[in-house]
Amino acid sequence: MTTRNFRPVCGRGGTSAAEAVIENRPLIVALKRCATQNPTFPTQAFLLLTLFLFCLLIVVARGQTPAAAPHPIVLHAARLLDVKNGHMIKPGEMLVQGERIVEVRSSVSRPPGAEVIDLGDRTLLPGLIDAHIHLFLHPGAEDLQTVEESVPQRTILATLAARNDLMAGFTAERDMGTEGAGSADTAVRNAINEGLIPGPRLRISGNAVNILGGHEDAIGYNPEQHVLPNATYANNADELVAVLRQQFKEGADFTKIYETGPDRIREGKFTTVYQYTEAQLEAAVKEAARVGKRIAVHATGEPGTLFAAQAGVASIDHANQLADETMRLMKEKQIFAVPTFTIFEYFSEHAPTAAQAAREREMLEVKIQDFKKQVAAGVPMAVGSDVGPFPHGTQAREFVLMVKYGMSPLAVLQADLLNGAKLLGWDGQIGALEPGYLADAVAVPGDPLEDIGVLENVSFVMKGGVIYKK
Ligand SMILES: [Zn+2]
């Protein structure tokens, strides 16, 4: 997003596999003692080493995220959301075997050995999706954390952020840029996929892409210090293609491009600068498509958002001040707008000066009016919070704001789950509780179709058949 100054908040620690491995120190001591006291050391050493490695495997396995239960699980709740048809199944049950959903109805079959979990007066719904996050950002001055904190330090915090998001019910997320931590998100995504640490399913973009002197460049510092930008430079179509190839090589699932910014309101009029032409964006979209990947843009205003829509990006994030033609193209091509209200609200409530708070509130006010126009024009929406500058795990606020500013709770849930699954490239796999889908589910007290705010109080989380919170 943009540069602001905020109060720093520290992440919370957890137990690691590495800590557990230290418990095997007696074996190492025994191994050394053998070497000094025993003439038959080589044979015994081999046995001890084998034993040590075996123990290590067990401990590492214990430190891992638990695998899906070997037995079937039946989840029972007072309500279960059929998000596609927009109605509640009362009561609702789903049968889970391994990582997949097998059956969903009011009363599912109970195979031998099935574990029945009664979630009581709660609503079961698909695991939540956040289509715009930053695992590598935490509250505090964004530019300073990218300058002051090492990539290993930021990566450790990113793993804690991933855990916090999962525990808040977000079982799938799209990370929109490490902001100066290169492709470190590849390691986080892979560690989650391998079950080494808890976290959502991730689509990652590595470092975002930006022009020299553009929105995300390190402007305002002593030039002689050569402060690095929070994005990777690409100044023309050829450079865009080269950067994309490098990022895909390093593990990115898609590419995030800064297309506009900074945004300003002068005498009531919104202005922003575009960075890439339509032809340049089209070159990036084509290169990504060549390897089955997509482009997402940070974009507001004109002509930047029109260039992005014409080029055929997958989503336009923030999406303030869209012209009629841009909205028409987005509807026609099913390009998702991701409003990110929560970050705008956060900035307006946490600005360092009263004057800046007033500017942020004005920007939010403009955004609310834009959003109403976009909803009326039928622009397809996805739900993304831009969490990172505000604390991870609190981003269900986005649902509340999208309802507050004009969408129905069901429309917001459909935007989050059905459109989110499409945007993340997991259509037909996540985003609905249906047989054959991955068993990603959360439970909340109350009925989210009546009070969307209950999503801020997720009390049960399952991802891929594994229960993380109960
Ligand atoms: Zn962002």
Boltz pocket constraint, residues with backbone or C-beta under 6 A from the ligand:
constraints:
  - pocket:
      binder: B
      contacts: [[A, 1], [A, 132], [A, 133], [A, 134], [A, 176], [A, 386]]
      max_distance: 6.0
